[in-house]
Amino acid sequence: MTGGQANGRARIKSECGKDQKCMPLEDKWLLVPAFLKVRGLVKQHLVSFDHFVNIEIRNIMQSNQKITSDANPNFYLKYLDIRVGNPSSEEGLNMTHDKITPQECRLRDMTYSAPISVDIEYTRGNQRVFKKDLIIGRMPIMLRSSKCILRDLAEEELARVQECPYDPGGYFVVKGSEKVILIQEQLSKNRIMVGRNSSKELQCEVLSSTSERKSKTYVTMKKGKYSVRHNQLTDDVPVSIIFKAMGVESDYDIVSTIGHEEKYVSAFAQTLEECINAGVYTQQQALAYVTSKVKARKFTPFGSLPGTSVSVLTPPKEHEAVDFLSNSMITHIACPDGNFKMKAIYLGLMTRRLIQTELGENELDDRDFYGNKRLELAGSLLALLFEDVFKRFNSELKRIADNALMKTMAAPLDIVKHMRQDMITNTIVNAMSTGNWIIKRFRMERLGVTQVLSRLSYISALGMMTRINSTFEKTRKVSGPRSLQPSQWGMLCPSDTPEGEACGLVKNLALISHITTDSDEKPVLRLLLNSGVEDLHNVHFSHVNKPENTLIFLNGVLIGTAIDPERVVRAVRDLRRSGLLSEFVSVSRSITNRSVFISSDGGRLCRPYIIVKNGKPMLTQDHVQQLKEGKRIFEDFVDDGIVEYLDVNEMNDALIAVYEKEIGPETTHLEIEPFTLLGVCAGLIPYPHHNQSPRNTYQCAMGKQAMGTIAYNQQKRIDSIMYLLCYPQRPLVKSKTIELTNFEKLPAGANGIIAVMSYSGYDIEDALVLNKASLDRGYGRCLVYKHVKGTVRKYPNQTFDRLLGPALDPNTRLPISKHKNLDQEGIVFAGARILPKQTIINKHMPVVSGESGPGPCASANTIGIAGRQVDYKDVSISYKTPTPSYAERVLLTYNEDEAHLIKVLLRQTRRPELGDKFSSRHGQKGVCGLIAQQEDMPFNDLGMVPDMIMNPHGYPSRMTVGKLMELLSGKAGVMNGTYHYGTAFGGDQVKDVCEELAARGYNYMGKDMLTSGITGQSLSAYIYFGPIYYQKLKHMVLDKMHARARGPRAALTRQPTEGRSREGGLRLGEMERDCLIAYGASMLLIERLMVSSDEFKVISRSFAPFTHIAV
């Protein structure tokens, strides 16, 4: 250590040692809103989609740029450019109209999409023709992306197009419904992983992935022999034979790729003998051996891939082996001009890792470690789908050209006339509608990729944007993938996961985590080669495994070795911090594997940290002040090397302090704020760090079911179902997350005065007692909107649906009762009160039958058209719900198919009733058990009566101390006219809140003396009394109440139908049957299971057996 370094270390100890801690930075949490303006939450969806439509789609076009014909070598079609336009409506044939808004698409059941245009050069006969702006299909556009018309609009302009300024975007409007492409969790590609297979055998696997091929290559160990396993091989092939097939013929060179140490040589000796046993000594013999093990293909792969390394000089029978080694095994390692050197080194490395694990020098790789995971966003999933359909589009054009050019034609072939738009459009729209991603090239089929955006509340929509879906089977009861991993710290929310079979598999992002997109690796490669990394193309195999050399990997590809790995790591970090490299390039070091891993690929989770140097954070109070004044934005801190992004692998090499007081001499980074460890839904909970963990998990699920306001444009929407709270309120106790996510602007709940006491027997098991006067004043009142939809179509046979006005009673000449609410056009009028089974849209559909002769029609419902008789069948849409509704609004429009569309919005106003579900923000759910008169409720000295009474037995076992603290903070806030903060790992202290209460003349602990409303006497105990924010959940008795005495029966079984919507019966199941048998109530069984169910009498006129009678 130099004298300067020693002085520096001493100075650090004096400034930030035990005696004098680093002073905490005030308001450094302001970095979080600055971050959320540019990254995080929904931004990663937008960045991913923008990367696809601006960059990735061009790369796909360039890799599939030219179409040639086998029939005529002079014919070609070449793509010069491709671009996605601005959203427009497509009405009629090849007609594009003016800009279209997302709200118009929602109302008219259209797809919010933009045309995909190409510029092409092709030959027509002997002419070379250029065409510009040729539309080959349409791409659904993500809301708020760079192609969306809502991007960067001010609040007034958004109001003009009927959009909410707080709508998160990041979703698509497909056929009128809002669809989200969920984030998909995958194992990392192109990485060496050592583990055990289902037979408990040790194996080393690499999942290779390129734009052309995906493959899995295994090196397995069985009975001391090492073999390569691949799905294109009929049997395992010894590693030594694969080495010889790749041109590494001498045993010395083979051992060099693995290591010359005694332990490696002795472990691999048995595998070397396999060559002698198989009689393989030369490359040609090895290729012949591999060919015999390669599965026969249905088609010849030659020339199918660009840059294939099959040599013209290779004998035909060995083509298959060379093609397998080049294009199927470890496909992410390129083989330029048939040179297998890099692939041989990589295979040697895989074998070495396997031997090390077998000898106990290395541990098995953890598949659940989050650094080994990659997340696929909308952009990469759409790129996968688009490339597949674009290749099919091109192969279809090639097929048409081949067929046409083989024939003698009067006019030369004009390929443009055969370019159909519907193939690309329909494939993408169908995939997004159904959620089934079918990639035929890779034989890949994924289900449930898209889901309908949940609009129960604003938070449910925002939470869906951060949801991560795992491809792991939900039915398997395995603890590993479901458990909370330490590597998920700060990246994923530890609380927000569903209960049941999806527990731990469906996860949510933390507040400031970000998902990277692919960045160019060329500048990183140049930097590494200039920083002392030796290129492997220039050295012998043995050079790789020298103890002084460290292997350098870039995105899973071994690019070289370095003698001074620390210099390489430092160079990458310094250039990243100076802004010369992408801020999302990460570098991590594994000393056990003598490796440095550098990543610039997409799908990695990362989050920002404040850099700490010499025991001091780089962020100063002056920087925070500049941020407050608007002189700096978040990107400035990244560019200046004050804040940097770390991914999960690099976090392993960092020592991160949560608070300034924890900073020591070895600390490398400082957390921005601890509350950012939680996600959006968990961030709404006040004082979550004082609650039992599962309670926070329950609230994350129930917070998404809470009614409130969904958007500023909620009165303009016509959704299939929409729940709105009539009088939503901002919570009195809030958190920083509530402010950052705009929950205050679109809240879901109301502050109610709660008395924690036992009142009557109607509050057991979490039931709540509600004050009738509070309900009369609007507490918990909600609106339920549903819509009824009908279309009026014109059919190819020139017939069309028709709407008829109300049918009149022949006696009174008044409309019949079920048509009472119809206007003259046959549609219910706005404001009508609709009762069950009344008609909403009186629609009749044509049924063409037989030939009709000339003359008048048989009835008013029959029309003669061009010699055919058209009967009209009544297909009117009636109201099926058992409780009445009001027609709020009627919309008449038409959709993309030119069919007239009728939408009727129905409204029900509901006040809380017995059995409706409520919940606080601490997972304390309960149903309404009693609605008591106000005069019977207890009251305090000021005459204040609680809105709700909660049983105190809900606290001890649940341990929701945060709820007790919320009541105290809310009560103090009401007295002082201020909001209190219950932010996670911080917030207002209980001591301060209690002192505020005492200063206002209230009990220090928030308890009040209450008087009974029934007896008029003071209650014998002090009652915990104050405001708590309660949510009304969507589960209401009116939607679930069901009973049946008689009703319809199923045609097949003659048993009562099933389900509330079909007026079904209540099933007497096997267990109920067992109970009745145990009671000996056999006649009741016969009555329930036969007489009242499917008894059927047959009258036999002959004495034939029943089996011969057609029933």
Secondary structure, 3 states (H helix, E strand, C coil): CCHHHHHHHHHHHHHHCCCCCCCCCCCHHHHHHHHHHHCCCCHHHHHHHHHHHHHHHHHHHHHCCEEECCCCCCCEEEEEEEEECCCEEECCCCCEEEECCHHHHHHHCCCCEEEEEEEEEEEECCEEEEEEEEEEEEEECCCCCCCCCCCCCCHHHHHHCCCCCCCCCCCEEECCEEEEECEEEEECCCCEEEEECCCCCEEEEEEEECCCCEEEEEEEEECCEEEEECCCECCCEEHHHHHHHCCCCCHHHHHHHHCCCHHHHHHHHHHHHHHHHHCCCCHHHHHHHHHHHECCCCCCCCCCCCCCCCCCCCCHHHHHHHHHHHHCCCCCCCCHHHCCHHHHHHHHHHHHHHHHHHCCCCCCCCCCCHHHEEEECHHHHHHHHHHHHHHHHHHHHHHHHHHHHHCCCCCCCCHHHHCCCHHHHHHHHHHHHHCCEEECCCCEEECCCEEECCCCCHHHHHHHHCEEEECCCCCCCCCCCCCCCHHHCCCECCCCCCCHHHCCCCEEECCCCEECCCCCCHHHHHHHHCCCCEEHHHCCHHHHHCCCCEEEEECCEEEEEECCHHHHHHHHHHHHHCCCCCCCCEEEEECCCCEEEEECCCCCEEEEEEEEECCEECCCHHHHHHHHCCCCCHHHHHHCCCEEEEEHHHHCCCCEECCHHHCCCCCCEECCCHHHHCCCCHHHCCCHHHCCHHHHHHHHHHHCCECECCCCCHHHCCCCEEEEECCCCCCCEECHHHHHCCCCCCCCCEEEEEEECCCCCCCCCCCEEEEHHHHHCCCCCEEEEEEEEEEECECCCCCECEECCCCECCCCCCECHHHCCECCCCEECCCCEECCCCEEECEEEEEEEEECCCCCCCCCCEEEECCEEEEEEECCEECCCCCCEEEEEEEEEECCCCCEEEEEEEEEEECCCCCCEEEECCCCEEEEEEEECHHHCCECCCCCCCCEEECHHHCCCCCCHHHHHHHHHHHHHHHHCCCEECCCCCCCCHHHHHHHHHHCCCCCCCEECCECCCCCCECCCCEEEEEEEEEEECCCHHHHCCCCCCCCECCCCCCECECCCCCCECCCCHHHHHHHHHHCCHHHHHHHHHHCCCCCCCCCCCCCCHHHCCC
